[in-house]
């Protein structure tokens, strides 16, 4: 895969300052645990694009995407180091700010970090930038030696002159290289020549996480900073009618009691404990909320399972004759309740506002959106605002939203010149999420006398994320994202990475949109989570009803997707599928975010119905595995997220109020429940698929199918926490 | 005013008795390694040691301390980031986002203080911290590796 690329449309700048190292906010603050020093931020602004090389050969790679644990920061650095031909041991990273990106005509491209796109949607321009830098560095050496460029070789950041002992390091060449015009064309390496991409490099961001030195948004401390705790309307849609600030103003440490927007009250204090204690004690009257009940909403979801008002997401052939002529019709209904993202670090942002300037420190998956939100809340021109991204204490999609940034700025704006850190309590975080939407599905399958699936209908009923968050993305009212992983191939290039890989003669997938007043969000894996359950649990039911082996049954319908076959066969073989060893196994395969994934789960269900997930063999083909050990970590981690939802995850609403407020009622699986996970990383090359999300989808269906293998009972309702897995 | 010994240093803090140790550490002493995750002793992100025993500092009131206890936070676990757990964690790249890891590491170090050779069953019983990134497979590997390391 050697490509000639025209770089004339891109800016690539490599430069060194007179003093060498330029330090961004992260580098500065991570050196001083507990007392980060942001004082030189203004005096020492960033000036470079992708790569900065210090005189001591330290290579600083600029990372536009956010790091929230998924390893993108290290992966992107590997992409750069590969084409730069630098010494991996001398690579460090930093984030440019969204404000700098804006000022430099978005030289770093898109900052948003979601959809498992951090690497797959930026690998090209990042590698081009690094390759251009290498060419300029070599050219600088050639000029120094007065030789042709092809007389030079480069390895690990050292340029050598062929046939001599002359060498120059990148650090010595950087200043001269910065004066050269960027090359108009670069040739990217053939993947077979990669030495850094594809290697299980250790992460670049681990050390400070082991000592407490890592500064998260929650840990930000600025001179003179105060801390705020917030109470948002506990009921959907309710507004603040009144609050009695005087009742708490004399409590210890309280500095200010205020309202933010029309639905939240805030106490600003010297410490968070003081702020939170006072905000909890603050008498507030609310008015005008919505008495939404998730239990009652079930009826609307059920209505959508059979109603006529459905959008067609995928249609092949005609299912009507198939059902009319079926020897057997199989039917099953499934659900997915609301889920909270619940990242370990509750929402927070720190802001300082003056009439001239607004600055925000926050963990965000979308730095540019956070900047726009900050500017809007600050009522200042965006050029007078900036956002400093911190490492996220988990994101999972929640931190793609900027609600907490807006609030922090609006608080700071009421206290001009005083930095204020808004730290949500866990309860606020749990009750005021952008929840994974709730849906139900009714699946119907037509089998002929030979056990062949002749018709399949999956009706999804429930909430659309796009209708609430991105209505402009609806197509004549239809939310294509609802059909994630079930979409037809070859129809829309924008969603080709979320298409169905099974081949069916007669298929209908449609969606009756039923939108509750609960605000939805993009939750790790998004709609692939439930769609994989709806499809893959039902495929398992169909196989059993047809008297066929679930592996063979699936493979027959994967005849046009050899990559899907490969991952499915791999997990089956590795797990011992079909072995007569008394183990209860369940299979799943799914395609989403451009990657082929499969899992085989082994479970034990004891006589009392207690579940033990013993082992999951997982496979993923993301095309290229930039860092296989981090791919493995993402597979393992995604299973915790997906299985926690399967086992426990459920936000319910009564009278418009979320009933789960903390981890005691919104539980998350612990190490004792963690199965052994064997990960087969199977990059087949030629495409770039996602890693952080795709495998989450296969965990729950594989386990549910294994439960059936163990018990003969189908579990179709999530979560399974209150269900007996054995009794009818 | 209350006196505390944290990581070998004496501190005098002006905080009410009901203030959880977590917020004394974070907001009064400036040690932000221990994290706020739930405030109700569910998640363990706030785990520190009191006299070598792992406790969930988010529900440990300042008033319950006499001032004589040796409190250890992640910042004081080792001088050179070379506690066996830290070594193992680095070798296996355990953390993902890392937010829960100070608590996870302190919980594991606390377990090893009393049980230097934990079995998988011991780990299941004693390590109940929440990690939403899902690092459990490597946490378990890390514990077994840490058993083989010397400080």
Interface residues (C-beta under 8 A of the other chain):
Chain A: X33 X34 X35 X68 X69 X70 X71 X202 X203 X205 X206 X207 X208 X209 X210 X211 X212 X213 X214 X215 X216 X218 X219 X221 X227 X252 X270 X271 X272 X273 X342 X343 X344 X345 X346 X391 X392 X393 X394 X395 X396 X423 X425 X426 X427 X629 X630 X633 X636 X637 X638 X639 X640 X641 X644 X662 X663 X664 X668 X670 X671 X672 X674 X676 X677
Chain B: X15 X16 X19 X20 X23 X26 X27 X28 X30 X31 X32 X33 X34 X35 X36 X37 X38 X39 X40 X42 X43 X45 X73 X74 X75 X77 X81 X86 X89 X90 X93 X95 X96 X97 X98 X99 X100 X101 X102 X105 X123 X124 X125 X127 X128 X129 X130 X131 X132 X133 X134 X135 X136 X137 X138 X139 X140
